[in-house]
Amino acid sequence: MKVDRIQDEQLRTSLKAAHASLRAGDHRDVVQRAGDAYIELLRRKPELLEGDGPMPRMRIFMFPRLCAHLELQDGKPVAVAFDRETIGFPEACTYYEFAVDNLVRDGL
């Protein structure tokens, strides 16, 4: 599984739990864990949000906005905020894949 390529044990464990939640139908937990993992990536690698040009802002705008969004404080993401209660399987998959792909690509 691609999640096994996440280097950080805590984040890997959390996203494996998200995968289990996906299979169990707990889609809200999937989105919460995926969002928290992405926030942690940006916290640990602040250089991803630094610099001029569009790329630092794109890191925040790239986060899927299907049923949740990132809450910002001083221009940095601090929490996942849900826009609605019901979250479908395809939406949960999108958040999960987004988090796993970014953590693997950016070396966490």
Secondary structure, DSSP 8 states (H G I E B T S, - for coil): -GGGG---HHHHHHHHHHHHHHHHT-HHHHHHHHHHHHHHHHHH-GGGG-SSSSHHHHHHHTS--SSEEEEEETTEEEEEEES-S---HHHHHHHHHHHHHHHHHTT-
